[in-house]
Amino acid sequence: MVFKIAPSKSNSNKNTIAIAIGATVLSHFLLDVIVHRADLPLLGGDSYKIGFGLWNYVFASSLIELLIFLSGLWIYLKSTKEATFVGKYGMIIFSTFAIVMWMASLLAPTPSDFNIRGFAIFGVVFQLIVIGIVSWLDQRRI
């Protein structure tokens, strides 16, 4: 773990940060096992591959993804307090917008003239915009 070996002025938070990052990676892998088809290698490369294939069932996988998103939003809102009007309603409004856009993407047809480079550039720019908005909203909460 990088945080365990990286130099810092205070050692007190290194263990906590390292454990949190490790737990995040492990939980992400476990969630991936649920949704992926059997294409996740256990030990890399050519090792045994696992996955339950929930992706094959769009409604069920979408419902679970929505429940995970809403659970995370609930935890975030309960563990922080609003400092301003925007802090009180901004994250809920933005999350509602994000859910509507996500549902629209599930129903949208696949473009016939698909440009992977343009799609990749759009994805990076869109993620940076979302990170900026969420960071700005987070600064309005305590």
N, C-alpha and C positions, 0 to 999 in steps of 0.2 A: 504494500500500500504506500503510495507516494507520500501521503500526509504523515505516516509513521517515520519516514526517513528524511523528509525535507526539514532543513533547519528553520527554526523559528525562535522568537524571543520567549515565548511561553509554551511549555510542554503540556500544560493542563488540558488543552482542548484537542491535542493530537489523537488520543485514543478515541474520543467521542466522534470526531470527524471521520477517522478511519473506519470505525464500526458502522457509522451511518452510511458511508459510501459503499462499503461491502454489503450491507443489508439491502441497499437500493439495487445494486447489481444483481444480487441473488433473487430478490423479489421480481425484478424485471425478467430474469431468465425463467422463473417459475410461471409467470403470467404468459410469457412466450410459449412455453410448453403447452399451455391450455389452448392457445389459439392457432399455433402453427400446425401444419401437417408434419409428418415425421421427417423433418429436414434439419433438426437441431442436433449437431454432434455433441456427444457427452464429453469427449476428450480431444476434440479438434479433428480436422481433416476427414480421415476415412473411418473414424470410430463409429460405434453404434449410434443411430440417430433416433430421436424421440419427438413426439408431438401428437396431440389429440385431435387436431383438425377442426377446431370450432369455426375457423374461417369458412368452412364449407356450408355453414348455416348462417346466412347473413343476418336474419332477424335476431337469433340468439346471441351472436357475437356483438351485434350493435347494442343490444339491450345490456349486456354485461359491460361493454365499454362505457355506455352512458352511466350505469350505476357506479363504476369506478370513478368517473369524472365527477359526478355529483357528490360522492363520498369525499373525494379530495377537496372539493369546493367547501363542503360543510365543515371539514376539519380545519381548513384555512380560516373560514369566517368565524369559527368558534375560538380559535387560538389567537386571533388578532382583534383589535377594536378599531372602529372608525375614528379618524381624527378630523375629517371634514365631510361635507355632504357627498363629495365625489367618493371619498373613502367608504361611505356607508352604502351607496348604491352602485358605484362604478363597476366593481368586480362582478356583481350579479347581472348588471346590464350587459357587460362584455361577455360573460359566460353564456347568457341567453343567446346573444348574437352568434357566438362560436358554435353552440349546439344547433341553431337553425342552419348555419352554413354547412356544418358537418352533415346534417340530415339531407340538405339539398344536394351535397356531393354524392350521397348514397343513391339518390334518385336520378341524378343527371346521366345522360347517355355518354358513352365513351366517344371522344371526338374522332371523326374519321381521318382527319389530317393531323396526326399526333406528332409534335415536334419535341423530342425528348430534351434537347438542350434548352429550349425555351421554357419547358416545364420545370427543369432543374433550376434554372435561374429564378423563375417565379417562386419556386418553393423556398429557396434561400432568402430571397428578399421578403417574402411573406412571413417567414419565421422571424426574421430580424424585426419586422414591424410589430408582430405579436409580442415578442420579448420586450420591445420598447414600451408598448402600451401597458402590458402587465406590470412591468417594473415601475412605470409612472403611477399606476393605480395602487401598487403595493406601498409606495411612498406616502400615500394618503391614509394609510392604516398604521396602527401602533402595534 
